[in-house]
Amino acid sequence: MKVDTKQKDTGSSSLMDGAIIPKYDLRFELLGTLDELNSHLGLIRATILYAKQKIYVKTIQSLIITVSAYIADNHSHKYLINDNDVTLLKDETDELRKLCPEINSLIIPGENELAARIDIARTVARRAERFLSQVHENYPVSNIILRFINCLSDYLFVMARYIEHSD
């Protein structure tokens, strides 16, 4: 697999659609944050013991790759998630929420290592959401993707609480 492009670094890079943009462009910040989030989710998936959550985290990782391709290919409709993906994420969140005790205070992450890792992923998802909203101002993004990233941080919050409660 070729990694080095053998071209001098000029402070710019290309998107999947061939557009050459500065490396400081918010789209690269968003893509890097989504990549970071996906890596955190990979660590979570490698650590989690619950088969259903392990499978679903891998599904989320695939959806994040699709979202990244959408951003990197000038919002190509070849790379779209759909309403069912958002509905499933909300349903998974609700299902886990029912298994958790009610939260009546602020949460301090760190009850166990896995929940803390999930909380880190949640904060990265929130950062991705902030970058996504900024990108959306200049390059309108599908509402489905905006909703998906928003719901993802909710899912991760509830999943961390579930892991803490199940430990």
Sequence and secondary structure as in RCSB ss.txt:
>XXXX:A:sequence
MKVDTKQKDTGSSSLMDGAIIPKYDLRFELLGTLDELNSHLGLIRATILYAKQKIYVKTIQSLIITVSAYIADNH
SHKYLINDNDVTLLKDETDELRKLCPEINSLIIPGENELAARIDIARTVARRAERFLSQVHENYPVSNIILRFIN
CLSDYLFVMARYIEHSD
>XXXX:A:secstr
      S   SEEE TTS EEETTSHHHHHHHHHHHHHHHHHHHHHH   HHHHHHHHHHHHHHHHHHHHHHTTT
 TTS   HHHHHHHHHHHHHHHHTS    S   S SSHHHHHHHHHHHHHHHHHHHHHHHHHHS   HHHHHHHH
HHHHHHHHHHHHHHHH 
